[in-house]
């Protein structure tokens, strides 16, 4: 089916629907917020992996694991 034979009432599907400027602004803010959350989550997970890979540190001189801090 060619564009010329299509009904004038049927529009081709586009990736960007008709949005008001306010809605576009809300979507942009949401996308920014989600991108930031994904980056923060990635950094947090990387820190967790690094912490698991590091050998445990020795306790400070004079402190033991079961003694409460002064």
LOTI-596390 format. One line per 4 residues: number of its first residue (from 1); for each residue x, y, z of N, C-alpha, C, CB. Coordinates in pm, 1 decimal, padded with zeros to 6 digits. Glycine has a CB too. Example, Ala and Ser with C-alpha at 12.3 -4.5 7.8 and 13.67 -1.06 7.14 Angstrom:
2
1) 01319.0,-00569.0,00780.0,01230.0,-00450.0,00780.0,01320.0,-00330.0,00780.0,01130.8,-00447.3,00904.6  01285.0,-00225.0,00708.0,01367.0,-00106.0,00714.0,01290.0,00003.0,00787.0,01408.4,-00059.8,00572.5
This chain:
70
1) 00084.4,-00116.6,00000.0,00000.0,00000.0,00000.0,00089.5,00123.6,00000.0,-00096.4,-00000.6,00121.6  00062.8,00212.2,-00088.0,00143.3,00333.8,-00096.2,00077.3,00446.0,-00017.7,00163.8,00375.8,-00242.8  00152.1,00549.4,00007.4,00100.1,00662.3,00082.8,-00015.7,00730.2,00008.8,00211.6,00763.0,00110.0  -00011.1,00727.3,-00122.4,-00116.2,00791.2,-00200.8,-00247.9,00715.4,-00188.8,-00074.5,00801.1,-00347.3
5) -00244.9,00584.5,-00171.8,-00368.4,00507.3,-00165.6,-00423.5,00493.5,-00023.6,-00345.3,00370.6,-00224.0  -00351.3,00544.3,00073.9,-00396.8,00538.4,00212.5,-00510.4,00636.9,00237.0,-00281.0,00567.0,00308.0  -00593.7,00603.2,00330.0,-00702.6,00692.8,00367.0,-00644.9,00817.5,00432.8,-00803.2,00622.0,00461.6  -00697.5,00936.3,00403.8,-00644.5,01057.8,00464.8,-00666.6,01063.2,00616.3,-00707.7,01178.6,00400.2
9) -00757.6,00983.6,00667.9,-00783.7,00986.1,00811.4,-00685.2,00899.9,00890.3,-00925.1,00939.8,00838.7  -00602.7,00822.8,00821.7,-00506.7,00735.9,00889.2,-00367.9,00798.6,00876.6,-00508.7,00591.0,00828.8  -00309.7,00830.6,00991.7,-00176.0,00888.7,00993.0,-00073.7,00778.6,01014.9,-00163.6,00997.5,01102.4  00045.2,00793.4,00962.0,00149.8,00694.7,00989.9,00190.9,00703.4,01137.3,00273.3,00717.1,00897.0
13) 00232.0,00592.3,01191.5,00275.2,00586.9,01330.7,00411.2,00654.3,01341.7,00281.1,00439.9,01382.5  00424.6,00739.1,01441.9,00552.1,00806.6,01465.8,00599.2,00773.9,01606.6,00539.2,00960.6,01446.1  00728.0,00791.3,01630.2,00783.6,00766.5,01763.4,00745.6,00876.6,01860.5,00935.3,00753.8,01756.3  00719.6,00994.5,01811.0,00691.0,01108.9,01895.9,00545.5,01150.3,01877.4,00786.2,01226.4,01864.1
17) 00458.3,01113.2,01970.6,00318.5,01153.9,01956.8,00304.1,01304.3,01976.7,00230.2,01078.4,02057.4  00189.4,01356.5,01937.3,00164.5,01499.7,01954.3,00146.3,01528.7,02102.5,00039.4,01545.6,01872.7  00244.8,01596.3,02161.4,00239.6,01630.1,02302.9,00243.5,01781.1,02319.6,00355.7,01563.9,02379.6  00178.2,01827.0,02422.6,00184.1,01970.0,02452.3,00323.0,02002.6,02505.0,00074.2,02011.4,02555.2
21) 00362.8,02128.5,02497.8,00495.0,02166.3,02550.8,00511.0,02131.5,02699.3,00518.0,02316.1,02531.0  00403.7,02146.4,02776.7,00411.4,02112.4,02919.4,00436.0,01962.9,02938.0,00281.9,02154.4,02992.4  00368.6,01880.9,02858.6,00385.3,01735.6,02868.4,00525.4,01694.9,02822.1,00277.6,01662.5,02784.4  00575.7,01760.3,02718.3,00712.4,01731.4,02672.9,00813.2,01764.3,02783.2,00745.4,01811.8,02544.2
25) 00790.5,01876.3,02854.2,00878.0,01915.8,02964.6,00871.7,01812.4,03077.1,00838.6,02055.6,03017.8  00752.8,01765.9,03109.7,00737.6,01663.7,03214.0,00810.0,01535.5,03174.4,00588.2,01634.4,03240.1  00795.5,01495.5,03049.1,00862.2,01373.8,03001.4,01013.8,01388.7,03007.5,00818.3,01341.2,02857.8  01064.0,01506.7,02968.5,01208.2,01530.6,02971.9,01259.6,01525.9,03115.8,01242.2,01666.7,02907.1
29) 01186.7,01586.0,03208.8,01226.6,01583.5,03350.1,01224.9,01441.1,03404.4,01133.8,01673.1,03434.1  01122.9,01365.5,03366.8,01112.5,01226.2,03411.9,01228.4,01144.0,03358.0,00978.6,01164.3,03367.6  01258.9,01162.2,03230.1,01370.0,01087.7,03170.1,01502.5,01123.2,03237.4,01378.2,01116.1,03019.2  01520.7,01250.3,03269.8,01642.1,01293.7,03338.9,01650.2,01229.1,03477.0,01645.8,01447.6,03351.2
33) 01538.1,01230.3,03548.8,01532.0,01170.4,03682.5,01561.3,01020.2,03677.1,01393.8,01195.0,03745.7  01503.0,00950.5,03580.6,01525.5,00806.6,03567.2,01669.8,00776.2,03529.1,01430.5,00747.5,03463.1  01726.5,00855.5,03440.6,01866.3,00834.5,03400.8,01957.4,00851.3,03521.3,01907.4,00932.7,03288.3  01930.4,00953.8,03603.4,02011.7,00977.4,03723.7,01998.0,00860.2,03821.4,01969.6,01110.1,03792.9
37) 01876.2,00811.0,03838.9,01853.9,00698.5,03929.4,01927.0,00573.3,03879.9,01703.1,00670.1,03943.3  01927.1,00550.7,03749.7,01998.4,00435.0,03695.4,02148.7,00447.8,03716.7,01968.0,00418.8,03546.4  02203.2,00568.0,03694.4,02346.6,00589.5,03718.3,02381.4,00568.1,03865.5,02387.7,00731.4,03674.6  02299.4,00624.0,03955.1,02325.0,00607.4,04098.6,02320.0,00460.3,04138.0,02223.1,00687.6,04181.2
41) 02224.0,00388.5,04084.2,02211.3,00246.4,04114.2,02333.0,00169.7,04063.5,02082.9,00189.6,04052.3  02379.6,00202.4,03944.0,02497.5,00136.9,03888.7,02619.6,00162.3,03976.2,02523.6,00185.6,03745.8  02639.6,00287.2,04019.1,02753.3,00319.9,04105.7,02743.6,00245.0,04238.8,02759.9,00472.0,04130.8  02623.2,00237.0,04294.4,02603.5,00166.8,04420.6,02636.3,00017.8,04406.8,02459.3,00184.9,04469.2
45) 02590.7,-00041.9,04297.8,02619.4,-00184.8,04276.8,02767.9,-00209.3,04255.7,02540.9,-00238.0,04156.8  02835.4,-00119.7,04184.3,02979.9,-00135.1,04164.5,03054.7,-00124.6,04297.3,03032.3,-00029.2,04065.9  03011.2,-00031.4,04383.7,03074.2,-00018.9,04514.8,03053.9,-00145.2,04597.6,03018.4,00102.5,04589.3  02935.8,-00204.6,04589.2,02908.9,-00327.4,04663.2,02999.7,-00440.0,04615.5,02761.9,-00367.9,04648.3
49) 03019.0,-00451.2,04485.0,03106.1,-00556.0,04430.6,03249.9,-00533.1,04475.6,03098.1,-00559.4,04276.0  03295.4,-00407.6,04469.8,03432.2,-00377.6,04513.4,03450.2,-00409.3,04661.3,03466.3,-00230.0,04486.6  03350.5,-00378.5,04742.5,03360.1,-00405.1,04886.7,03367.7,-00555.5,04913.1,03239.0,-00343.8,04961.4  03297.0,-00634.0,04835.4,03301.3,-00780.0,04853.3,03435.7,-00837.4,04809.6,03187.8,-00847.1,04774.1
53) 03500.5,-00774.3,04712.7,03626.1,-00826.5,04660.6,03744.9,-00790.3,04748.0,03648.8,-00775.7,04521.1  03733.7,-00686.8,04831.8,03845.3,-00646.0,04916.4,03856.6,-00741.4,05035.8,03827.2,-00499.2,04964.6  03979.8,-00775.5,05073.9,03996.5,-00860.8,05191.9,03955.3,-00782.8,05316.9,04144.0,-00911.0,05204.2  03908.4,-00853.0,05419.3,03868.6,-00783.2,05541.1,03988.8,-00714.8,05605.0,03803.6,-00880.6,05640.5
57) 03966.8,-00599.4,05661.0,04075.4,-00525.3,05724.5,04092.8,-00574.2,05867.4,04047.9,-00372.8,05721.7  04213.5,-00560.2,05916.7,04243.9,-00601.1,06054.3,04187.8,-00496.0,06150.0,04398.5,-00619.2,06075.6  04136.2,-00537.9,06265.9,04087.4,-00439.7,06362.6,04203.2,-00355.8,06416.4,04013.6,-00509.9,06478.4  04173.4,-00235.7,06458.5,04275.5,-00145.0,06512.0,04335.4,-00206.0,06638.6,04215.2,-00004.0,06542.0
61) 04456.3,-00166.7,06669.4,04526.0,-00217.8,06787.1,04445.4,-00182.3,06911.6,04670.7,-00160.1,06796.3  04420.6,-00279.4,06996.5,04347.5,-00257.6,07119.9,04196.7,-00274.5,07105.5,04377.3,-00121.6,07171.4  04145.8,-00292.5,06985.3,04002.5,-00315.3,06967.1,03978.6,-00457.8,06923.4,03943.3,-00217.3,06864.5  03871.8,-00513.3,06972.3,03829.3,-00645.5,06931.1,03689.7,-00634.7,06873.1,03833.3,-00745.6,07049.2
65) 03649.1,-00734.7,06797.0,03519.2,-00730.6,06729.9,03402.5,-00724.0,06828.1,03503.6,-00851.8,06641.0  03414.2,-00785.6,06944.9,03299.3,-00791.1,07035.1,03297.8,-00676.8,07136.4,03298.2,-00923.0,07108.1  03398.6,-00588.7,07138.4,03401.0,-00476.2,07228.9,03323.0,-00360.2,07167.1,03546.2,-00434.8,07261.1  03231.8,-00299.7,07244.5,03161.4,-00183.4,07189.8,03255.7,-00063.9,07183.4,03036.7,-00149.2,07275.2
69) 03234.6,00026.4,07090.5,03321.0,00144.1,07082.0,03306.7,00232.0,07204.6,03289.5,00224.4,06956.7  03414.0,00298.5,07243.5,03411.2,00381.5,07364.7,03336.3,00509.6,07342.7,03551.1,00412.7,07411.2
